[in-house]
């Protein structure tokens, strides 16, 4: 289950690498150029992705199965 932390790399990669691959102005997303819309979408997706990583990480369980934490 440790591989769930790799999901944390998805927002930075999508935000930084995506505009390099999809550099276009004319398709608009809610009136914004595509690159700006792409960044805003990834900004909004970051919170649920990080919440999912936190929720699925066994180190954040309260029952103490993952070991003693200070």
Phi and psi restraints in degrees (value plus and minus 20) as a CYANA .aco file:
   2 UNK   PHI     -89.1   -49.1
   2 UNK   PSI     -39.6     0.4
   3 UNK   PHI     -90.2   -50.2
   3 UNK   PSI     -31.2     8.8
   4 UNK   PHI     -85.4   -45.4
   4 UNK   PSI     -43.9    -3.9
   5 UNK   PHI     -88.2   -48.2
   5 UNK   PSI     -41.5    -1.5
   6 UNK   PHI     -87.2   -47.2
   6 UNK   PSI     -39.4     0.6
   7 UNK   PHI     -83.7   -43.7
   7 UNK   PSI     -43.5    -3.5
   8 UNK   PHI     -86.0   -46.0
   8 UNK   PSI     -39.7     0.3
   9 UNK   PHI    -101.0   -61.0
   9 UNK   PSI     -34.8     5.2
  10 UNK   PHI     -82.3   -42.3
  10 UNK   PSI     -68.3   -28.3
  11 UNK   PHI     -81.7   -41.7
  11 UNK   PSI     -66.1   -26.1
  12 UNK   PHI     -85.1   -45.1
  12 UNK   PSI     -58.1   -18.1
  13 UNK   PHI     -87.0   -47.0
  13 UNK   PSI     -64.1   -24.1
  14 UNK   PHI     -84.8   -44.8
  14 UNK   PSI     -56.0   -16.0
  15 UNK   PHI     -94.6   -54.6
  15 UNK   PSI     -61.1   -21.1
  16 UNK   PHI    -110.7   -70.7
  16 UNK   PSI     -58.3   -18.3
  17 UNK   PHI    -107.4   -67.4
  17 UNK   PSI     -51.8   -11.8
  18 UNK   PHI     -76.4   -36.4
  18 UNK   PSI     -68.4   -28.4
  19 UNK   PHI     -83.3   -43.3
  19 UNK   PSI     -46.4    -6.4
  20 UNK   PHI     -88.8   -48.8
  20 UNK   PSI     -52.8   -12.8
  21 UNK   PHI    -106.1   -66.1
  21 UNK   PSI     -49.1    -9.1
  22 UNK   PHI    -140.7  -100.7
  22 UNK   PSI      32.0    72.0
  23 UNK   PHI    -101.4   -61.4
  23 UNK   PSI      73.5   113.5
  24 UNK   PHI    -161.6  -121.6
  24 UNK   PSI     130.0   170.0
  25 UNK   PHI    -127.8   -87.8
  25 UNK   PSI     -57.9   -17.9
  26 UNK   PHI     -90.0   -50.0
  26 UNK   PSI     -56.3   -16.3
  27 UNK   PHI     -89.7   -49.7
  27 UNK   PSI     104.6   144.6
  28 UNK   PHI    -123.5   -83.5
  28 UNK   PSI     124.4   164.4
  29 UNK   PHI    -138.1   -98.1
  29 UNK   PSI      89.3   129.3
  30 UNK   PHI      33.3    73.3
  30 UNK   PSI      19.4    59.4
  31 UNK   PHI      63.9   103.9
  31 UNK   PSI     -20.9    19.1
  32 UNK   PHI    -121.9   -81.9
  32 UNK   PSI     129.7   169.7
  33 UNK   PHI     -77.9   -37.9
  33 UNK   PSI     136.5   176.5
  34 UNK   PHI     -77.1   -37.1
  34 UNK   PSI     -62.8   -22.8
  35 UNK   PHI     -84.8   -44.8
  35 UNK   PSI     -63.3   -23.3
  36 UNK   PHI     -86.4   -46.4
  36 UNK   PSI     -60.8   -20.8
  37 UNK   PHI     -82.3   -42.3
  37 UNK   PSI     -58.6   -18.6
  38 UNK   PHI     -80.3   -40.3
  38 UNK   PSI     -65.5   -25.5
  39 UNK   PHI     -86.1   -46.1
  39 UNK   PSI     -60.5   -20.5
  40 UNK   PHI     -85.4   -45.4
  40 UNK   PSI     -61.0   -21.0
  41 UNK   PHI     -81.6   -41.6
  41 UNK   PSI     -64.1   -24.1
  42 UNK   PHI     -88.4   -48.4
  42 UNK   PSI     -52.6   -12.6
  43 UNK   PHI     -82.8   -42.8
  43 UNK   PSI     -61.2   -21.2
  44 UNK   PHI     -93.2   -53.2
  44 UNK   PSI     -50.3   -10.3
  45 UNK   PHI     -98.6   -58.6
  45 UNK   PSI     -38.4     1.6
  46 UNK   PHI     -82.6   -42.6
  46 UNK   PSI     -61.6   -21.6
  47 UNK   PHI     -82.6   -42.6
  47 UNK   PSI     -70.5   -30.5
  48 UNK   PHI     -85.1   -45.1
  48 UNK   PSI     -53.3   -13.3
  49 UNK   PHI     -86.6   -46.6
  49 UNK   PSI     -64.8   -24.8
  50 UNK   PHI     -87.7   -47.7
  50 UNK   PSI     -54.4   -14.4
  51 UNK   PHI     -85.5   -45.5
  51 UNK   PSI     -58.7   -18.7
  52 UNK   PHI     -84.8   -44.8
  52 UNK   PSI     -63.0   -23.0
  53 UNK   PHI     -82.1   -42.1
  53 UNK   PSI     -64.1   -24.1
  54 UNK   PHI     -83.9   -43.9
  54 UNK   PSI     -62.2   -22.2
  55 UNK   PHI     -88.7   -48.7
  55 UNK   PSI     -56.1   -16.1
  56 UNK   PHI    -108.4   -68.4
  56 UNK   PSI     -31.2     8.8
  57 UNK   PHI     -93.2   -53.2
  57 UNK   PSI     103.0   143.0
  58 UNK   PHI     -87.1   -47.1
  58 UNK   PSI     -38.7     1.3
  59 UNK   PHI     -90.2   -50.2
  59 UNK   PSI     -35.0     5.0
  60 UNK   PHI    -119.5   -79.5
  60 UNK   PSI     -10.2    29.8
  61 UNK   PHI     -99.9   -59.9
  61 UNK   PSI     124.1   164.1
  62 UNK   PHI    -107.7   -67.7
  62 UNK   PSI     -32.9     7.1
  63 UNK   PHI     -95.9   -55.9
  63 UNK   PSI     -27.0    13.0
  64 UNK   PHI      64.3   104.3
  64 UNK   PSI     -10.8    29.2
  65 UNK   PHI     -89.1   -49.1
  65 UNK   PSI     -47.0    -7.0
  66 UNK   PHI    -104.2   -64.2
  66 UNK   PSI     -22.8    17.2
  67 UNK   PHI      97.1   137.1
  67 UNK   PSI     149.5   189.5
  68 UNK   PHI    -102.4   -62.4
  68 UNK   PSI     108.6   148.6
  69 UNK   PHI    -133.8   -93.8
  69 UNK   PSI     123.0   163.0
